[in-house]
Amino acid sequence: MPHNAKSEALSEPATNGSGPDYSTLRAMREARGYSVEKLSLTCGLSVDEIEDIENGRITDPSKLRRIVSALRLSQEALISPVPTPATQGRSLA
């Protein structure tokens, strides 16, 4: 993988079908017990910025990294699709 491929993947809009689905960020935030307001205080972004990221309107890699860090997630957590009950039993062969 080229050196900058990860940052390019993080900057692609979710609406084009080839980038990550940032709406999963909301599920990850909620699973960790964070409200948007609490995450805002933790990562230093405004509530509006976080909501825009979760809705795919902002895909700034530096802001996304701040959220990922605040939630104590790996950056790959948002690049890789989140397993769903329908895909958990499937092999990657």
PyMOL CGO cylinders between C-alpha atoms (Angstrom):
from pymol import cmd
from pymol.cgo import CYLINDER

trace = [
    CYLINDER, 0.00, 0.00, 0.00, 1.45, 3.42, -0.91, 0.3, 1, 1, 1, 1, 1, 1,
    CYLINDER, 1.45, 3.42, -0.91, 2.44, 5.66, 1.96, 0.3, 1, 1, 1, 1, 1, 1,
    CYLINDER, 2.44, 5.66, 1.96, -0.43, 8.10, 1.43, 0.3, 1, 1, 1, 1, 1, 1,
    CYLINDER, -0.43, 8.10, 1.43, -3.14, 5.57, 0.61, 0.3, 1, 1, 1, 1, 1, 1,
    CYLINDER, -3.14, 5.57, 0.61, -4.50, 5.59, 4.16, 0.3, 1, 1, 1, 1, 1, 1,
    CYLINDER, -4.50, 5.59, 4.16, -4.96, 9.37, 4.26, 0.3, 1, 1, 1, 1, 1, 1,
    CYLINDER, -4.96, 9.37, 4.26, -6.52, 9.32, 0.79, 0.3, 1, 1, 1, 1, 1, 1,
    CYLINDER, -6.52, 9.32, 0.79, -8.98, 6.64, 1.91, 0.3, 1, 1, 1, 1, 1, 1,
    CYLINDER, -8.98, 6.64, 1.91, -9.94, 8.76, 4.90, 0.3, 1, 1, 1, 1, 1, 1,
    CYLINDER, -9.94, 8.76, 4.90, -10.55, 11.83, 2.75, 0.3, 1, 1, 1, 1, 1, 1,
    CYLINDER, -10.55, 11.83, 2.75, -12.93, 10.25, 0.20, 0.3, 1, 1, 1, 1, 1, 1,
    CYLINDER, -12.93, 10.25, 0.20, -16.56, 11.25, 0.57, 0.3, 1, 1, 1, 1, 1, 1,
    CYLINDER, -16.56, 11.25, 0.57, -18.81, 8.51, 1.90, 0.3, 1, 1, 1, 1, 1, 1,
    CYLINDER, -18.81, 8.51, 1.90, -21.41, 9.25, -0.75, 0.3, 1, 1, 1, 1, 1, 1,
    CYLINDER, -21.41, 9.25, -0.75, -19.29, 8.11, -3.71, 0.3, 1, 1, 1, 1, 1, 1,
    CYLINDER, -19.29, 8.11, -3.71, -19.59, 4.43, -2.76, 0.3, 1, 1, 1, 1, 1, 1,
    CYLINDER, -19.59, 4.43, -2.76, -15.85, 3.77, -2.66, 0.3, 1, 1, 1, 1, 1, 1,
    CYLINDER, -15.85, 3.77, -2.66, -14.94, 5.51, 0.61, 0.3, 1, 1, 1, 1, 1, 1,
    CYLINDER, -14.94, 5.51, 0.61, -15.61, 4.41, 4.15, 0.3, 1, 1, 1, 1, 1, 1,
    CYLINDER, -15.61, 4.41, 4.15, -19.09, 4.72, 5.57, 0.3, 1, 1, 1, 1, 1, 1,
    CYLINDER, -19.09, 4.72, 5.57, -18.70, 7.41, 8.21, 0.3, 1, 1, 1, 1, 1, 1,
    CYLINDER, -18.70, 7.41, 8.21, -22.19, 6.70, 9.58, 0.3, 1, 1, 1, 1, 1, 1,
    CYLINDER, -22.19, 6.70, 9.58, -20.59, 3.72, 11.33, 0.3, 1, 1, 1, 1, 1, 1,
    CYLINDER, -20.59, 3.72, 11.33, -18.71, 6.29, 13.38, 0.3, 1, 1, 1, 1, 1, 1,
    CYLINDER, -18.71, 6.29, 13.38, -21.97, 7.18, 15.11, 0.3, 1, 1, 1, 1, 1, 1,
    CYLINDER, -21.97, 7.18, 15.11, -22.54, 3.53, 16.05, 0.3, 1, 1, 1, 1, 1, 1,
    CYLINDER, -22.54, 3.53, 16.05, -18.98, 3.26, 17.37, 0.3, 1, 1, 1, 1, 1, 1,
    CYLINDER, -18.98, 3.26, 17.37, -19.39, 6.47, 19.37, 0.3, 1, 1, 1, 1, 1, 1,
    CYLINDER, -19.39, 6.47, 19.37, -22.66, 5.30, 20.87, 0.3, 1, 1, 1, 1, 1, 1,
    CYLINDER, -22.66, 5.30, 20.87, -21.26, 1.83, 21.62, 0.3, 1, 1, 1, 1, 1, 1,
    CYLINDER, -21.26, 1.83, 21.62, -18.51, 3.52, 23.64, 0.3, 1, 1, 1, 1, 1, 1,
    CYLINDER, -18.51, 3.52, 23.64, -21.09, 5.56, 25.59, 0.3, 1, 1, 1, 1, 1, 1,
    CYLINDER, -21.09, 5.56, 25.59, -20.24, 8.95, 24.12, 0.3, 1, 1, 1, 1, 1, 1,
    CYLINDER, -20.24, 8.95, 24.12, -22.80, 11.60, 23.30, 0.3, 1, 1, 1, 1, 1, 1,
    CYLINDER, -22.80, 11.60, 23.30, -21.87, 14.06, 20.55, 0.3, 1, 1, 1, 1, 1, 1,
    CYLINDER, -21.87, 14.06, 20.55, -21.38, 16.69, 23.26, 0.3, 1, 1, 1, 1, 1, 1,
    CYLINDER, -21.38, 16.69, 23.26, -19.04, 14.50, 25.32, 0.3, 1, 1, 1, 1, 1, 1,
    CYLINDER, -19.04, 14.50, 25.32, -17.02, 13.56, 22.23, 0.3, 1, 1, 1, 1, 1, 1,
    CYLINDER, -17.02, 13.56, 22.23, -16.83, 17.24, 21.31, 0.3, 1, 1, 1, 1, 1, 1,
    CYLINDER, -16.83, 17.24, 21.31, -15.25, 18.03, 24.66, 0.3, 1, 1, 1, 1, 1, 1,
    CYLINDER, -15.25, 18.03, 24.66, -12.90, 15.05, 24.42, 0.3, 1, 1, 1, 1, 1, 1,
    CYLINDER, -12.90, 15.05, 24.42, -11.56, 15.63, 20.91, 0.3, 1, 1, 1, 1, 1, 1,
    CYLINDER, -11.56, 15.63, 20.91, -11.86, 19.43, 20.67, 0.3, 1, 1, 1, 1, 1, 1,
    CYLINDER, -11.86, 19.43, 20.67, -14.17, 19.53, 17.65, 0.3, 1, 1, 1, 1, 1, 1,
    CYLINDER, -14.17, 19.53, 17.65, -17.53, 21.27, 17.64, 0.3, 1, 1, 1, 1, 1, 1,
    CYLINDER, -17.53, 21.27, 17.64, -20.77, 19.30, 17.86, 0.3, 1, 1, 1, 1, 1, 1,
    CYLINDER, -20.77, 19.30, 17.86, -21.60, 20.48, 14.32, 0.3, 1, 1, 1, 1, 1, 1,
    CYLINDER, -21.60, 20.48, 14.32, -18.26, 19.20, 12.97, 0.3, 1, 1, 1, 1, 1, 1,
    CYLINDER, -18.26, 19.20, 12.97, -18.80, 15.78, 14.54, 0.3, 1, 1, 1, 1, 1, 1,
    CYLINDER, -18.80, 15.78, 14.54, -22.34, 15.56, 13.19, 0.3, 1, 1, 1, 1, 1, 1,
    CYLINDER, -22.34, 15.56, 13.19, -21.11, 16.59, 9.73, 0.3, 1, 1, 1, 1, 1, 1,
    CYLINDER, -21.11, 16.59, 9.73, -18.46, 13.87, 9.83, 0.3, 1, 1, 1, 1, 1, 1,
    CYLINDER, -18.46, 13.87, 9.83, -20.96, 11.25, 10.96, 0.3, 1, 1, 1, 1, 1, 1,
    CYLINDER, -20.96, 11.25, 10.96, -23.25, 12.28, 8.09, 0.3, 1, 1, 1, 1, 1, 1,
    CYLINDER, -23.25, 12.28, 8.09, -20.43, 12.22, 5.52, 0.3, 1, 1, 1, 1, 1, 1,
    CYLINDER, -20.43, 12.22, 5.52, -20.46, 15.96, 4.83, 0.3, 1, 1, 1, 1, 1, 1,
    CYLINDER, -20.46, 15.96, 4.83, -16.93, 16.51, 6.19, 0.3, 1, 1, 1, 1, 1, 1,
    CYLINDER, -16.93, 16.51, 6.19, -14.20, 13.94, 5.59, 0.3, 1, 1, 1, 1, 1, 1,
    CYLINDER, -14.20, 13.94, 5.59, -11.17, 15.89, 6.81, 0.3, 1, 1, 1, 1, 1, 1,
    CYLINDER, -11.17, 15.89, 6.81, -8.60, 13.21, 7.76, 0.3, 1, 1, 1, 1, 1, 1,
    CYLINDER, -8.60, 13.21, 7.76, -7.13, 15.28, 10.61, 0.3, 1, 1, 1, 1, 1, 1,
    CYLINDER, -7.13, 15.28, 10.61, -10.55, 15.74, 12.23, 0.3, 1, 1, 1, 1, 1, 1,
    CYLINDER, -10.55, 15.74, 12.23, -11.37, 12.09, 11.75, 0.3, 1, 1, 1, 1, 1, 1,
    CYLINDER, -11.37, 12.09, 11.75, -8.08, 11.10, 13.42, 0.3, 1, 1, 1, 1, 1, 1,
    CYLINDER, -8.08, 11.10, 13.42, -8.96, 13.30, 16.41, 0.3, 1, 1, 1, 1, 1, 1,
    CYLINDER, -8.96, 13.30, 16.41, -12.28, 11.49, 16.81, 0.3, 1, 1, 1, 1, 1, 1,
    CYLINDER, -12.28, 11.49, 16.81, -10.70, 8.07, 16.35, 0.3, 1, 1, 1, 1, 1, 1,
    CYLINDER, -10.70, 8.07, 16.35, -8.09, 8.92, 18.97, 0.3, 1, 1, 1, 1, 1, 1,
    CYLINDER, -8.09, 8.92, 18.97, -10.70, 10.24, 21.43, 0.3, 1, 1, 1, 1, 1, 1,
    CYLINDER, -10.70, 10.24, 21.43, -12.74, 7.03, 21.03, 0.3, 1, 1, 1, 1, 1, 1,
    CYLINDER, -12.74, 7.03, 21.03, -9.55, 4.96, 21.37, 0.3, 1, 1, 1, 1, 1, 1,
    CYLINDER, -9.55, 4.96, 21.37, -10.14, 3.21, 18.05, 0.3, 1, 1, 1, 1, 1, 1,
    CYLINDER, -10.14, 3.21, 18.05, -7.58, 2.18, 15.48, 0.3, 1, 1, 1, 1, 1, 1,
    CYLINDER, -7.58, 2.18, 15.48, -7.63, 4.15, 12.23, 0.3, 1, 1, 1, 1, 1, 1,
    CYLINDER, -7.63, 4.15, 12.23, -8.34, 0.89, 10.44, 0.3, 1, 1, 1, 1, 1, 1,
    CYLINDER, -8.34, 0.89, 10.44, -11.64, 0.64, 12.34, 0.3, 1, 1, 1, 1, 1, 1,
    CYLINDER, -11.64, 0.64, 12.34, -13.10, 3.27, 10.03, 0.3, 1, 1, 1, 1, 1, 1,
    CYLINDER, -13.10, 3.27, 10.03, -11.37, 2.11, 6.88, 0.3, 1, 1, 1, 1, 1, 1,
    CYLINDER, -11.37, 2.11, 6.88, -12.53, -1.50, 7.22, 0.3, 1, 1, 1, 1, 1, 1,
    CYLINDER, -12.53, -1.50, 7.22, -16.24, -2.25, 7.10, 0.3, 1, 1, 1, 1, 1, 1,
    CYLINDER, -16.24, -2.25, 7.10, -17.86, -3.00, 10.43, 0.3, 1, 1, 1, 1, 1, 1,
    CYLINDER, -17.86, -3.00, 10.43, -18.97, -6.65, 10.57, 0.3, 1, 1, 1, 1, 1, 1,
    CYLINDER, -18.97, -6.65, 10.57, -22.70, -7.12, 10.54, 0.3, 1, 1, 1, 1, 1, 1,
    CYLINDER, -22.70, -7.12, 10.54, -24.54, -10.26, 11.66, 0.3, 1, 1, 1, 1, 1, 1,
    CYLINDER, -24.54, -10.26, 11.66, -24.93, -11.24, 7.99, 0.3, 1, 1, 1, 1, 1, 1,
    CYLINDER, -24.93, -11.24, 7.99, -21.18, -10.97, 7.27, 0.3, 1, 1, 1, 1, 1, 1,
    CYLINDER, -21.18, -10.97, 7.27, -19.63, -12.19, 10.50, 0.3, 1, 1, 1, 1, 1, 1,
    CYLINDER, -19.63, -12.19, 10.50, -19.75, -15.87, 9.56, 0.3, 1, 1, 1, 1, 1, 1,
    CYLINDER, -19.75, -15.87, 9.56, -18.35, -15.39, 6.05, 0.3, 1, 1, 1, 1, 1, 1,
    CYLINDER, -18.35, -15.39, 6.05, -14.77, -16.21, 5.23, 0.3, 1, 1, 1, 1, 1, 1,
    CYLINDER, -14.77, -16.21, 5.23, -12.61, -13.84, 3.22, 0.3, 1, 1, 1, 1, 1, 1,
    CYLINDER, -12.61, -13.84, 3.22, -11.55, -16.56, 0.74, 0.3, 1, 1, 1, 1, 1, 1,
]
cmd.load_cgo(trace, "trace")
